[in-house]
Amino acid sequence: MRTVHPCRILSLAICCLISQGAEASTFELYIQDLGGDNEQARAIARQMLPREGAKAVPKLIELLKSENQIVWRAAYNVLEDIANGVGVPGKEAERLQVADNLMALAAPGQPDAIRERALRLLPRVIPDNYDVTPIAGLLKDPGLREKARACLIETGTSPAAQALAGQLTDSDPSFTCALLDGLAAIRDPGTVESIQPFLSHSDPGVRAAALRALAWTGNPDFLKLGEKIFEEADPKTHWQAGDGLLRLADALLRKGGNHSLGISIYQKVLHQTEDKNLQGAALAGLGRYGDESVVPALLEVLSNPGRKDLSGPVWTALGSLQGPAVSSLLIKAYPGLDRENQLVALATFGGKADPAYLPILEKALSQEEADFHRLAAEGLASSHLAAAVPLLVKDISSRKDDSKKDTLVALHRLADDLRLRNEPLAVGEACFALYQAADTDELRNEALEGVKSFPTPAALEMLLEKTDSLDLNNSIQLHSCIDIARGLMAAGRADEAGRILDRLIPRIQTPEMILQAIQPLAGFIPAKDCAQRFGFITTWKMVGGFPWTPSEGFTKTRIGEPKIDLNAAYSIGGQSCRWSPYTSRMRQD
């Protein structure tokens, strides 16, 4: 095996930068190395040749025809990179050049292996409106027709679709179905007329495939034939026919204007098939496009003992339906549902975010049966409704068993959701309830942060009661209470903040507690008011100063103490001095 000296590798790289003539020489060396027997040199060529773009394609095609698998695969990979590179806007001329070179490999006379390689590369470079006749010709070749079909489907252009449609009349039923599946994927309007006759084909599989190929049009003219195809389908084609009919109904409803017609198709399929996939698709369609008129049909499925396995899809559909008329029907139907469906209904009702369902959820929440309580709590948690908070708060206060945990989790979830939805009053109420009932320090601290951020009138009343029992020697509880008052003050609710402070400050009595409280309180209460609230004297009468020496000590009287007259005047240094007012200033550090 020939080895490449590092100096040669370096020289090749330098050659790329020197001159046009050197570039041509280097390009040839890369081509030689790609087709050679040195793996290191081939790896370098594999990396460098894609940079040459379309001009390298003819030489690479020569290597693509190699019988050496290592060589032709390397050439294929480079061609693939080049094809991807010329497929971007601005390289239309190079893309066309590459397409012409590769299309020549699909022409008659080329070995099948070469044609296969070309068919895999061509979809990346074929432009719109490009002639695909060589590929269309391969649709008649039993050995290559499937690869040609896949190539045309991936190409996805109108000429590609026309090529597929052109082969419909000359193929056996199996390949005709495959061609129709390809046309269904491309959805080219120009092929509709060619496909339409196959709706009446003698083979049920072809009929079903034709229905699926035309379903995207949403054309109501195809509905009658579509229903007939579905009704006459044999067991092997039943699913394909039903799928085609449902797709047609979906496209028709998306276009609009034929609502009742489309809904009737979903209902027809639902009642005429035992195929679970088709039933599920029909139910999904009723949920997606239906209104209150489909509720009775969906409830009928729930009441059918033989269709219990459809309960999930039915409730998914019912959960998608919106509007007061839908709510009225479901609320009316709820008491008559069996236990299992009532449980599913609770989760569904919560997800609808409709206050109309709250009475049902509240009643279920009060039940002792664990499943009803849990699912009602989950329903309320997912309701996005501020009105659900008092229901959960009430339930927490009335429970002492393990079921309380379900409510705590639900209230926590709902509080987080309402925080994102900017419902401050509801969040504050939920957080204070969580703070009171929390069974872990983590939840209690998190809830307290919520109360601080969203203080509410309801929470205030509870807080006033709680203030009397707080352990104010605990700096965390003391500061938390002050922070709530601060939050109320910042929200412009000074009266409510004052009510908290009026209950709190008289209980702050020890020097240690005062030191803990004075700083945070001084941040939003005027210093004078703060000091006075704690009983400190802040206003004085002063006179002086009088001359004094250490030898005199403190025995000499200067103002007639202990009998002091605040109206008296004193002579100090030949000047008359009187009492004057003085107010202490609180330090803020």
C-alpha positions in Angstrom: 0.0 0.0 0.0 1.3 3.4 -1.0 1.9 5.8 2.0 1.7 9.6 1.8 4.5 11.5 3.3 3.4 14.4 5.5 5.4 16.8 3.3 3.2 15.8 0.3 0.1 16.5 2.3 1.4 20.0 3.2 2.4 20.7 -0.4 -1.1 19.8 -1.6 -2.6 22.2 0.9 -0.2 24.9 -0.3 -1.0 24.3 -3.9 -4.6 25.0 -3.3 -3.7 28.6 -2.3 -1.1 29.5 -5.0 -2.6 29.6 -8.4 -5.4 28.5 -10.7 -3.2 26.1 -12.4 -2.1 24.6 -9.1 -5.8 24.3 -8.2 -6.5 22.2 -11.3 -3.5 20.0 -10.5 -4.6 19.6 -6.9 -8.1 18.7 -8.0 -6.8 15.9 -10.2 -4.7 14.6 -7.3 -7.7 14.5 -5.1 -9.7 12.6 -7.7 -6.8 10.1 -8.0 -6.5 9.7 -4.2 -10.3 9.2 -3.9 -10.0 6.3 -6.4 -6.7 5.0 -5.1 -5.8 2.5 -2.5 -4.4 4.8 0.2 -7.0 5.3 3.0 -5.3 8.3 4.5 -5.1 10.1 1.1 -8.7 9.1 0.3 -9.9 10.6 3.6 -8.3 13.9 2.8 -9.7 13.9 -0.7 -13.2 13.0 0.7 -13.0 16.2 2.8 -11.6 18.5 0.1 -13.5 17.5 -3.0 -17.0 18.8 -2.0 -15.5 22.3 -2.1 -15.0 21.9 -5.8 -18.8 21.9 -6.3 -20.5 21.1 -9.6 -17.3 21.0 -11.7 -16.2 17.9 -9.8 -19.3 15.9 -10.7 -18.2 14.4 -14.0 -15.0 13.0 -12.5 -16.9 11.7 -9.5 -19.5 10.0 -11.7 -16.6 8.0 -13.2 -15.6 6.8 -9.8 -19.3 6.2 -8.9 -19.2 3.5 -11.6 -16.3 1.7 -10.0 -16.7 -1.9 -9.0 -14.7 -1.3 -5.9 -17.3 -0.7 -3.2 -14.9 1.5 -1.1 -14.3 3.8 -4.1 -17.8 4.2 -5.3 -19.2 4.8 -1.8 -16.6 7.5 -1.3 -17.6 9.1 -4.6 -21.2 8.8 -3.7 -20.7 10.5 -0.4 -18.9 13.4 -2.1 -21.7 13.7 -4.7 -24.2 13.8 -1.9 -22.4 16.6 -0.2 -22.2 18.5 -3.5 -25.9 17.9 -4.2 -26.8 19.3 -0.8 -24.5 22.3 -1.3 -26.0 23.3 -4.7 -29.6 23.0 -3.4 -29.5 26.4 -1.6 -30.8 29.6 -3.2 -28.3 31.4 -5.4 -26.8 28.2 -6.9 -29.6 27.4 -9.4 -27.2 27.1 -12.3 -24.9 24.6 -10.5 -27.9 22.7 -9.3 -29.2 22.3 -12.9 -25.7 21.2 -14.0 -25.5 18.5 -11.3 -29.1 17.4 -12.1 -28.2 16.9 -15.8 -25.1 14.9 -15.0 -26.9 12.6 -12.6 -30.0 12.2 -14.7 -27.8 10.8 -17.5 -27.1 7.9 -15.1 -30.8 7.0 -15.1 -31.0 6.7 -18.9 -31.4 3.4 -20.7 -28.2 1.4 -21.1 -26.8 2.2 -17.7 -26.3 -0.7 -15.2 -29.0 -1.1 -12.7 -26.6 -0.5 -9.8 -25.6 2.9 -11.3 -29.3 3.8 -11.8 -30.0 3.0 -8.2 -27.2 5.2 -7.0 -28.5 8.0 -9.2 -32.1 7.6 -8.0 -30.9 8.1 -4.5 -29.1 11.3 -5.3 -31.4 13.0 -7.8 -34.2 14.2 -5.4 -31.7 16.5 -3.8 -31.0 18.4 -7.0 -34.0 18.2 -9.3 -35.5 21.7 -9.8 -39.2 22.5 -10.2 -40.5 21.8 -13.7 -37.5 19.7 -14.5 -38.0 16.8 -17.0 -38.0 13.5 -15.2 -38.7 11.3 -18.2 -35.7 9.0 -17.6 -37.0 8.2 -14.1 -40.6 7.8 -15.3 -39.3 5.2 -17.7 -37.9 3.1 -14.8 -41.4 2.8 -13.4 -42.0 0.1 -16.1 -38.9 -1.8 -14.9 -40.0 -4.5 -12.3 -36.5 -4.4 -10.7 -36.3 -0.6 -10.4 -39.8 0.6 -10.3 -40.1 0.9 -6.5 -36.8 2.8 -6.3 -38.0 5.1 -9.1 -41.3 5.6 -7.4 -39.5 6.6 -4.1 -37.3 9.0 -6.0 -40.3 10.7 -7.6 -42.1 11.0 -4.3 -39.1 12.5 -2.6 -38.6 14.9 -5.5 -42.2 16.0 -5.1 -42.5 18.3 -8.1 -45.4 18.5 -10.5 -43.6 16.7 -13.3 -42.8 13.9 -10.7 -46.4 13.6 -9.8 -47.4 13.5 -13.5 -44.9 10.8 -14.1 -46.5 8.7 -11.3 -50.0 9.4 -12.6 -48.9 8.4 -16.1 -48.1 4.9 -15.0 -51.4 4.2 -13.3 -53.1 2.5 -16.2 -50.1 0.3 -17.0 -49.5 -1.2 -13.6 -50.8 -4.2 -11.7 -53.1 -3.5 -8.7 -50.3 -3.7 -6.2 -48.1 -1.2 -7.8 -51.1 1.0 -8.8 -51.8 1.3 -5.0 -48.2 2.2 -4.4 -48.4 4.9 -7.1 -51.6 6.3 -5.6 -49.9 6.4 -2.2 -47.1 8.4 -3.8 -49.6 10.8 -5.3 -51.4 11.2 -2.0 -48.0 12.3 -0.5 -47.3 14.9 -3.3 -50.8 16.3 -3.5 -50.5 17.8 -7.0 -53.7 19.4 -8.3 -52.8 18.4 -11.9 -53.2 14.7 -11.1 -56.7 14.8 -9.7 -58.4 14.1 -13.0 -56.0 11.1 -13.6 -56.8 9.6 -10.2 -60.5 10.1 -10.2 -61.4 7.1 -12.4 -59.7 4.7 -10.0 -62.4 5.4 -7.4 -64.4 2.9 -9.4 -61.7 0.4 -10.1 -62.5 -3.3 -9.8 -59.9 -3.9 -7.2 -61.0 -2.8 -3.7 -57.4 -2.0 -2.7 -57.0 0.4 -5.7 -60.3 2.1 -4.9 -59.2 2.7 -1.3 -55.8 4.0 -2.4 -57.5 6.3 -4.9 -59.7 7.7 -2.1 -56.7 8.4 0.0 -54.9 10.0 -2.9 -57.8 12.4 -3.4 -58.7 13.0 0.3 -56.5 16.1 0.6 -58.7 17.9 -1.9 -61.7 18.0 0.6 -64.0 17.9 -2.4 -67.5 17.0 -1.3 -68.2 15.5 -4.8 -66.0 12.5 -3.7 -68.0 11.8 -0.6 -70.6 9.4 -2.0 -68.1 7.3 -3.8 -65.9 7.4 -0.7 -68.8 6.1 1.5 -69.5 3.4 -1.0 -65.8 2.4 -1.1 -65.8 2.1 2.7 -69.0 0.1 2.8 -67.8 -2.3 0.1 -64.3 -2.7 1.4 -63.1 -6.3 2.2 -61.3 -7.1 5.5 -57.9 -6.4 3.9 -58.8 -3.0 2.6 -61.3 -1.9 5.3 -58.7 0.2 7.2 -57.4 1.9 4.1 -60.9 2.8 2.9 -61.9 4.1 6.3 -58.7 6.1 6.6 -59.3 7.6 3.2 -62.9 8.6 4.1 -61.8 10.2 7.4 -59.0 12.1 5.6 -61.6 13.4 3.1 -63.9 14.5 5.9 -61.0 16.2 7.7 -60.0 18.2 4.6 -63.6 19.1 3.9 -64.1 20.5 7.4 -60.8 22.4 7.3 -62.0 24.1 4.1 -65.2 25.0 5.8 -68.8 25.3 4.4 -69.8 21.7 4.8 -69.8 21.2 8.6 -72.7 18.9 9.0 -71.6 16.8 6.0 -68.2 16.3 7.5 -69.5 15.5 10.9 -71.8 12.9 9.5 -68.8 11.1 7.9 -67.1 10.8 11.3 -70.3 9.5 12.9 -70.8 7.0 10.0 -67.3 5.6 10.4 -67.6 5.4 14.2 -70.7 3.3 14.0 -69.8 1.2 11.0 -66.4 -0.1 12.0 -64.9 -2.3 14.7 -61.4 -1.1 13.9 -60.1 0.6 17.0 -57.7 2.9 15.1 -60.6 4.1 12.8 -62.9 4.5 15.8 -60.2 6.6 17.6 -59.6 8.7 14.5 -63.4 9.3 14.1 -63.7 10.3 17.8 -60.8 12.7 17.5 -62.4 14.3 14.5 -65.7 14.8 16.3 -63.8 16.4 19.2 -61.8 18.6 16.8 -64.6 19.9 14.7 -67.8 19.1 16.6 -70.1 21.2 18.7 -72.9 20.4 21.2 -74.7 18.4 18.5 -72.2 15.6 18.8 -72.3 15.2 22.6 -75.3 12.8 22.6 -73.5 10.5 20.1 -70.3 10.5 22.2 -72.3 9.8 25.4 -74.0 7.0 23.7 -70.6 5.3 23.1 -69.8 5.6 26.8 -73.1 3.9 27.7 -72.4 1.0 25.4 -70.9 -1.9 27.4 -69.2 -3.3 24.3 -67.2 -0.1 23.8 -65.7 0.5 27.2 -62.3 0.5 25.6 -63.2 3.7 23.8 -63.7 5.6 27.0 -60.4 7.4 26.8 -60.8 8.7 23.2 -64.4 9.7 23.9 -63.4 11.8 26.9 -60.5 13.3 24.9 -63.1 14.3 22.3 -65.5 15.6 25.0 -62.6 17.6 26.6 -62.0 19.3 23.2 -65.6 20.5 22.8 -66.2 24.0 24.1 -69.2 26.3 24.8 -71.9 26.7 27.3 -74.3 24.3 25.5 -71.6 21.6 25.7 -71.1 22.3 29.4 -74.9 22.1 30.1 -75.2 18.7 28.4 -72.2 17.2 30.2 -73.2 18.5 33.6 -76.7 17.1 33.1 -75.2 13.7 32.0 -72.7 13.4 34.9 -75.0 11.9 37.6 -76.1 9.1 35.2 -72.5 8.0 34.3 -71.1 5.0 35.9 -68.3 5.3 38.5 -65.4 4.9 36.1 -66.7 7.5 33.7 -67.5 9.9 36.5 -63.8 9.7 37.7 -62.6 10.4 34.2 -65.1 13.2 33.9 -63.6 15.0 36.9 -60.2 15.4 35.2 -61.9 16.4 32.0 -64.1 19.0 33.6 -61.1 20.6 35.3 -59.2 20.9 32.1 -62.0 22.8 30.5 -61.3 25.9 32.6 -65.1 26.6 32.8 -66.6 27.8 36.1 -69.8 25.9 35.3 -68.1 22.7 36.3 -67.0 23.9 39.7 -70.0 22.7 41.7 -69.5 19.1 40.5 -65.8 19.3 41.3 -66.5 20.8 44.7 -69.0 18.0 45.6 -66.6 15.3 44.5 -63.8 17.0 46.5 -65.9 16.6 49.6 -66.4 12.9 49.2 -64.6 10.5 51.5 -63.8 8.1 48.6 -60.1 8.6 47.9 -60.3 8.4 44.1 -63.1 11.0 43.8 -61.3 13.3 46.2 -57.9 12.9 44.4 -59.3 13.4 40.8 -61.5 16.3 41.9 -58.4 18.0 43.4 -56.4 17.3 40.2 -59.3 18.7 38.2 -59.4 21.9 40.2 -55.6 22.2 40.0 -55.7 22.1 36.2 -58.8 24.5 35.9 -56.8 27.8 35.7 -59.6 29.3 37.7 -59.1 31.7 40.6 -62.5 30.6 41.9 -61.1 27.1 42.5 -58.8 28.4 45.2 -61.4 28.8 48.0 -62.7 25.3 47.3 -59.3 23.8 47.8 -58.6 26.0 50.8 -61.8 24.9 52.5 -61.0 21.3 51.8 -57.6 21.6 53.4 -59.1 23.1 56.6 -61.6 20.3 56.8 -59.3 17.3 56.4 -56.8 15.7 58.8 -56.0 12.5 57.1 -53.6 11.6 54.2 -56.1 12.9 51.6 -55.1 16.3 52.7 -51.8 15.8 50.8 -53.7 15.5 47.6 -55.3 18.9 48.2 -52.0 20.5 49.2 -50.4 19.3 46.0 -53.4 20.6 43.9 -53.4 24.0 45.6 -49.6 24.3 45.1 -50.0 23.6 41.4 -52.9 26.0 41.0 -51.0 28.7 42.9 -48.1 28.4 40.5 -50.4 28.5 37.5 -52.3 31.5 38.7 -49.1 33.3 39.4 -48.2 33.0 35.7 -51.8 34.2 34.9 -51.4 37.3 37.0 -54.1 36.5 39.6 -52.5 38.1 42.7 -55.4 37.9 45.1 -56.0 34.2 44.4 -52.3 33.4 44.6 -52.0 35.2 48.0 -55.0 33.3 49.4 -53.6 30.0 48.1 -50.1 30.7 49.5 -51.3 31.6 52.9 -53.4 28.5 53.1 -50.4 26.5 52.1 -48.3 28.2 54.7 -50.8 27.3 57.4 -51.2 23.7 56.3 -47.6 22.9 55.0 -46.2 19.7 56.3 -42.6 20.5 55.3 -40.3 23.4 55.9 -39.6 23.7 52.2 -43.3 24.1 51.3 -43.9 26.5 54.3 -41.0 28.8 53.3 -42.1 28.8 49.6 -45.6 29.6 50.6 -44.5 32.4 52.9 -42.6 34.0 50.0 -45.9 33.9 48.0 -47.7 35.6 50.9 -45.1 38.3 51.0 -45.4 38.9 47.2 -49.2 38.7 47.1 -50.7 39.9 50.4 -54.5 39.8 50.2 -57.4 41.0 52.4 -58.4 37.4 53.1 -54.8 36.5 54.0 -54.6 39.6 56.2 -57.4 38.4 58.4 -55.9 35.0 58.8 -52.5 36.7 59.4 -53.9 38.9 62.2 -55.0 35.8 64.0 -51.7 34.1 63.2 -49.7 37.0 64.5 -50.7 36.4 68.1 -49.3 32.9 68.0 -46.1 33.6 66.0 -42.8 32.9 67.9 -41.3 36.3 67.6 -38.1 35.1 69.2 -37.6 33.3 65.9 -36.1 35.9 63.6 -37.5 34.2 60.4 -41.1 34.4 61.6 -40.6 37.9 62.9 -39.1 39.1 59.6 -41.7 37.3 57.6 -44.5 39.1 59.4 -42.7 42.4 58.9 -42.2 41.6 55.2 -45.9 41.0 54.7 -46.6 44.4 56.2 -44.0 45.9 54.0 -45.6 44.3 50.9 -49.0 45.7 51.9 -47.5 49.1 52.3 -45.8 48.9 48.9 -49.1 47.9 47.3 -50.7 51.1 48.6 -52.6 49.3 51.4 -51.2 51.3 54.4 -54.3 50.7 56.6 -53.9 46.9 56.3 -50.2 47.1 56.9 -50.9 49.3 60.0 -53.3 46.7 61.3 -50.6 44.1 61.2 -48.1 46.3 62.9 -50.6 47.3 65.6 -50.8 43.6 66.5 -47.2 42.9 66.0 -45.2 45.7 67.7 -46.7 45.4 71.2 -45.4 41.9 71.3 -41.8 43.0 70.5 -40.6 43.6 74.0 -37.1 42.2 74.7 -34.0 44.0 73.6 -33.1 41.1 71.3 -36.4 41.2 69.5 -36.3 45.0 69.2 -32.8 44.8 67.6 -34.1 42.2 65.1 -37.2 44.3 64.2 -35.9 47.9 64.3 -33.9 47.7 61.1 -36.5 46.2 58.7 -39.2 48.3 60.2 -37.2 51.5 59.8 -37.1 50.8 56.1 -40.7 51.7 55.5 -41.9 53.4 58.7 -40.6 56.9 59.6 -37.8 56.7 62.1 -39.6 58.8 64.7 -42.8 56.7 64.4 -40.8 53.5 64.6 -39.0 54.6 67.8 -42.1 55.9 69.4 -43.9 52.6 68.7 -41.3 50.8 70.7 -41.7 53.3 73.6 -38.5 55.2 73.1 -38.4 59.0 74.1 -37.6 61.0 71.0 -38.6 64.6 71.9 -36.7 66.5 74.6 -36.2 69.9 76.2 -32.5 70.9 76.3 -30.5 73.8 77.8 -26.8 74.4 78.0 -24.1 73.6 77.7 -22.9 74.5 81.2 -19.2 74.7 82.0 -17.9 71.6 83.8 -14.6 70.2 85.1 -13.9 66.6 86.1 -13.1 67.7 89.7 -16.7 68.9 90.1 -18.1 65.5 89.4 -21.9 65.3 89.2 -22.8 66.7 92.5 -23.2 70.3 91.6 -26.7 71.4 90.6 -27.1 73.8 87.7 -30.8 74.0 86.9 -32.3 73.6 90.4 -32.7 69.9 90.0 -34.7 68.0 91.0 -37.1 70.9 90.8 -36.9 71.9 87.2 -38.7 74.8 85.6 -38.9 74.6 81.8 -39.7 78.3 81.6 -36.7 79.3 83.6 -33.6 81.1 82.1 -30.0 80.5 83.1 -26.9 82.6 82.8 -24.0 80.9 81.1 -20.9 82.8 80.3 -22.7 86.1 80.7 -25.5 85.1 78.4 -29.1 84.1 79.1 -30.0 80.6 78.0 -33.5 79.0 77.9 -34.9 75.5 77.3 -35.3 74.6 73.6 -37.0 71.5 72.0 -34.9 68.7 70.5 -35.9 65.5 68.6 -33.7 62.4 68.5 -32.7 61.1 65.1 -32.7 57.3 64.5 -29.6 55.9 63.0 -30.3 54.0 59.7 -27.2 51.8 59.8 
